[in-house]
């Protein structure tokens, strides 16, 4: 399963139709043609994102925070 946000194939199944992308650090679920995007907040809660554009913005933000904390 390729990630619908970043296109990576570095994904894993975490539920019946739920997946996690290790590249963009987001979760997504698929039901037919409908895809929902989630990020995990600091408290471990899944937060639904409105659309793919918001998911891409959140993935970029998460990755920049990860890079900052690594430096």
Residue frames relative to the residue before (quaternion, step in Angstrom):
aa qw qx qy qz dx dy dz
X 1.0000 0.0000 0.0000 0.0000 0.00 0.00 0.00
X 0.2591 -0.7576 0.5817 0.1432 3.55 -0.76 1.05
X 0.5260 -0.6242 0.4813 0.3194 3.54 -1.13 0.72
X 0.3932 -0.7326 0.5015 0.2391 3.60 -0.81 0.93
X 0.6218 0.5415 -0.3399 0.4522 3.60 1.25 -0.25
X 0.8397 0.1530 -0.0456 0.5190 3.59 0.65 -1.11
X 0.4977 -0.6874 0.4077 0.3370 3.60 1.24 -0.21
X 0.4548 0.7009 -0.4394 0.3298 3.59 1.28 -0.07
X 0.3254 -0.7165 0.5730 0.2289 3.55 -1.19 0.52
X 0.4675 0.6626 -0.4340 0.3925 3.57 1.31 0.34
X 0.3627 0.7292 -0.4847 0.3190 3.56 0.75 1.15
X 0.1456 -0.7744 0.6086 0.0931 3.52 -1.27 0.42
X 0.4607 -0.6722 0.5092 0.2769 3.53 -1.14 0.66
X 0.0908 -0.8162 0.5699 0.0283 3.60 -0.81 1.00
X 0.7799 0.0983 -0.0723 0.6139 3.58 1.29 -0.03
X 0.7657 -0.3742 0.2367 0.4664 3.57 -1.26 -0.05
X 0.7952 -0.0046 -0.0117 0.6062 3.61 1.02 -0.69
X 0.5290 0.6112 -0.3997 0.4322 3.55 1.18 0.68
X 0.0860 -0.8103 0.5793 -0.0191 3.54 -0.99 0.95
X 0.2286 -0.7411 0.6157 0.1395 3.54 -1.31 0.43
X 0.2201 -0.7615 0.5958 0.1290 3.55 -0.96 0.88
X 0.3250 -0.7636 0.5320 0.1680 3.57 -0.63 1.14
X 0.6028 0.5617 -0.3569 0.4402 3.59 1.23 -0.29
X 0.8076 0.2206 -0.1216 0.5332 3.62 0.74 -0.98
X 0.4061 -0.7689 0.4206 0.2587 3.59 1.35 0.07
X 0.5357 0.5829 -0.4242 0.4397 3.56 1.06 0.79
X 0.3415 -0.6829 0.5961 0.2485 3.52 -1.33 0.33
X 0.0120 -0.7838 0.6202 0.0283 3.54 -1.21 0.46
X 0.1702 -0.7609 0.6164 0.1104 3.52 -1.24 0.52
X 0.1959 -0.7749 0.5942 0.0900 3.53 -1.14 0.74
X 0.0398 0.7542 -0.6537 0.0476 3.50 -1.05 0.91
X 0.7889 -0.1096 0.0192 0.6043 3.55 -0.08 1.29
X 0.7864 -0.2353 0.2062 0.5327 3.57 -0.68 -1.10
X 0.5891 0.5923 -0.3601 0.4154 3.60 1.26 -0.24
X 0.0740 -0.7745 0.6281 0.0138 3.54 -0.94 0.99
X 0.1071 -0.7651 0.6317 0.0642 3.55 -1.01 0.87
X 0.2457 -0.7829 0.5645 0.0894 3.54 -1.04 0.90
X 0.0563 -0.7985 0.5993 -0.0084 3.56 -1.04 0.85
X 0.1080 -0.7254 0.6632 0.1493 3.50 -1.31 0.39
X 0.4147 -0.6904 0.5394 0.2458 3.54 -1.23 0.51
X 0.3077 -0.7730 0.5242 0.1817 3.59 -0.61 1.11
X 0.7684 -0.3941 0.2590 0.4326 3.56 -1.36 0.06
X 0.7051 0.4530 -0.2548 0.4824 3.58 1.15 -0.60
X 0.5758 -0.6237 0.3581 0.3889 3.57 1.29 0.05
X 0.4951 0.6558 -0.4230 0.3820 3.57 1.26 0.29
X 0.4042 -0.6859 0.5471 0.2587 3.58 -1.01 0.83
X 0.1139 -0.7905 0.6012 0.0276 3.57 -0.78 1.07
X 0.3801 -0.7388 0.5186 0.2020 3.55 -0.72 1.14
X 0.2457 -0.7448 0.6051 0.1370 3.56 -0.96 0.94
X 0.5997 -0.6321 0.3646 0.3283 3.58 -1.03 0.78
X 0.8094 -0.1009 0.1327 0.5630 3.57 0.89 -0.92
X 0.7372 -0.4225 0.2983 0.4347 3.55 -1.33 0.02
X 0.6111 0.5528 -0.3481 0.4470 3.59 1.05 -0.71
X 0.6631 0.4827 -0.2979 0.4884 3.59 0.94 -0.87
X 0.6270 0.5360 -0.3346 0.4557 3.59 1.05 -0.74
X 0.6526 0.5049 -0.3168 0.4677 3.60 0.97 -0.81
X 0.6437 0.5130 -0.3189 0.4699 3.59 1.01 -0.81
X 0.6635 0.4979 -0.3052 0.4677 3.58 0.95 -0.88
X 0.6299 0.5307 -0.3353 0.4575 3.61 0.97 -0.79
X 0.6537 0.5016 -0.3128 0.4725 3.60 0.97 -0.83
X 0.6490 0.5158 -0.3128 0.4637 3.58 0.99 -0.80
X 0.6543 0.5101 -0.3061 0.4670 3.57 0.93 -0.91
X 0.6764 0.4955 -0.2977 0.4564 3.58 0.88 -0.92
X 0.6548 0.4926 -0.3307 0.4681 3.61 0.99 -0.71
X 0.6311 0.5144 -0.3316 0.4766 3.60 1.08 -0.65
X 0.6261 0.5310 -0.3258 0.4690 3.58 1.05 -0.76
X 0.6578 0.5010 -0.3037 0.4734 3.58 0.98 -0.86
X 0.6485 0.5229 -0.3149 0.4548 3.59 0.98 -0.84
X 0.6922 0.4689 -0.2855 0.4685 3.58 0.95 -0.82
X 0.6249 0.5310 -0.3423 0.4586 3.60 1.18 -0.46
X 0.6865 0.4721 -0.2790 0.4775 3.60 1.15 -0.53
